[in-house]
C-alpha cells in the first residue's frame, strides 16, 4: 500500500516537473521575443535620464588643436548619448558652421 502511494507521488511529481519545464520554456521564448522587439540586446546600452550637453560647433579654424578638440568632444558626446554608429556623420554635420558645411 505504501509502495503504491510512493510510486504515485513520484509519477505525479514527474508529471508536474515536466509541465513546469514546458511552461518555463514558453516564458523564456516570450522574454526572448520581447527583448528583440524592444531592441534590448547586449549591443545597446540602456538609456538613462542624464542630460548630455551639446558639443560646441566647429567653424573650420585652421588649428589642428581645435579640430582635435572638436572630434574628441563629438566622440565623448556620442558615447554618453548612446548614438548609433550609423547616425554619427549626420549628427556631426549639424555641429559644423560657416564654410565648413559646404
Backbone torsions as a table, in degrees:
resi	resn	phi	psi	omega
1	UNK	NA	-46.0	179.0
2	UNK	-65.8	-37.5	178.9
3	UNK	-61.5	-39.6	179.3
4	UNK	-65.1	-39.9	179.1
5	UNK	-65.4	-44.2	179.6
6	UNK	-64.0	-45.1	178.7
7	UNK	-62.0	-42.4	178.8
8	UNK	-64.1	-42.0	179.2
9	UNK	-65.1	-39.7	178.7
10	UNK	-65.0	-44.2	178.9
11	UNK	-63.2	-43.3	179.7
12	UNK	-64.2	-40.6	177.9
13	UNK	-63.9	-40.5	178.8
14	UNK	-63.9	-42.2	178.6
15	UNK	-63.8	-44.7	179.5
16	UNK	-65.1	-39.2	178.6
17	UNK	-62.9	-42.8	177.7
18	UNK	-63.7	-40.5	179.1
19	UNK	-63.9	-41.0	178.6
20	UNK	-65.7	-41.5	178.2
21	UNK	-60.0	-43.6	178.6
22	UNK	-63.0	-42.8	-179.6
23	UNK	-64.0	-43.1	179.3
24	UNK	-63.4	-41.9	177.7
25	UNK	-61.0	-40.5	178.0
26	UNK	-64.9	-42.4	178.8
27	UNK	-66.1	-40.8	178.6
28	UNK	-62.8	-39.1	177.5
29	UNK	-63.2	-39.5	178.1
30	UNK	-66.6	-40.8	178.6
31	UNK	-63.6	-43.3	178.1
32	UNK	-60.8	-43.0	178.9
33	UNK	-63.6	-45.2	179.0
34	UNK	-62.0	-40.1	178.3
35	UNK	-63.3	-38.4	177.4
36	UNK	-68.2	-40.8	-179.0
37	UNK	-65.9	-43.8	-178.3
38	UNK	-75.9	-21.0	179.8
39	UNK	80.0	25.9	-177.8
40	UNK	-96.8	59.2	174.2
41	UNK	-92.4	-175.9	-173.5
42	UNK	-71.6	-14.6	179.4
43	UNK	-78.6	-17.1	-177.0
44	UNK	-111.5	126.9	176.5
45	UNK	-81.1	147.2	177.1
46	UNK	-64.7	144.1	-179.9
47	UNK	-75.4	146.0	177.3
48	UNK	-118.1	170.4	-179.6
49	UNK	-93.0	13.8	-179.4
50	UNK	-75.8	130.8	177.6
51	UNK	-84.2	121.1	-178.4
52	UNK	-93.1	122.6	179.2
53	UNK	-67.2	143.1	179.1
54	UNK	-71.8	143.7	177.1
55	UNK	-70.9	158.3	177.8
56	UNK	-74.0	142.6	179.4
57	UNK	-67.2	157.5	177.8
58	UNK	-112.7	126.8	-176.2
59	UNK	-103.2	7.8	176.1
60	UNK	91.9	22.5	178.1
61	UNK	-57.3	143.4	-177.8
62	UNK	-88.0	44.2	178.8
63	UNK	-118.3	122.4	179.2
64	UNK	-61.1	-34.8	-179.5
65	UNK	-63.8	-43.9	179.8
66	UNK	-65.6	-39.8	178.1
67	UNK	-65.2	-45.0	177.8
68	UNK	-60.4	-42.7	178.4
69	UNK	-62.6	-42.2	178.8
70	UNK	-61.3	-48.4	-179.3
71	UNK	-63.9	-39.7	177.5
72	UNK	-63.0	-46.4	179.7
73	UNK	-62.1	-38.4	178.4
74	UNK	-65.4	-43.2	-179.6
75	UNK	-63.1	-42.9	177.1
76	UNK	-62.9	-41.3	177.7
77	UNK	-60.0	-46.3	-179.6
78	UNK	-61.5	-42.9	-179.7
79	UNK	-65.7	-45.2	-176.2
80	UNK	-69.7	-38.5	-178.0
81	UNK	-87.5	-0.5	179.6
82	UNK	56.0	50.7	-180.0
83	UNK	-81.2	128.3	177.9
84	UNK	-64.9	150.1	-177.4
85	UNK	-54.7	-39.7	-176.0
86	UNK	-66.1	-19.2	-176.6
87	UNK	-101.0	-4.3	-173.1
88	UNK	-63.9	-42.0	-177.5
89	UNK	-66.5	-46.0	-178.6
90	UNK	-66.4	-35.1	177.9
91	UNK	-70.5	-40.2	178.7
92	UNK	-60.6	-38.9	-179.0
93	UNK	-62.9	-24.1	176.7
94	UNK	-65.3	-32.1	-175.8
95	UNK	-93.2	9.9	173.1
96	UNK	-95.7	131.8	-178.2
97	UNK	-125.6	161.8	177.0
98	UNK	70.3	-144.1	-176.8
99	UNK	-67.8	-17.4	-178.4
100	UNK	-63.8	-31.0	-178.3
101	UNK	-70.0	-21.1	-177.7
102	UNK	-70.5	NA	NA
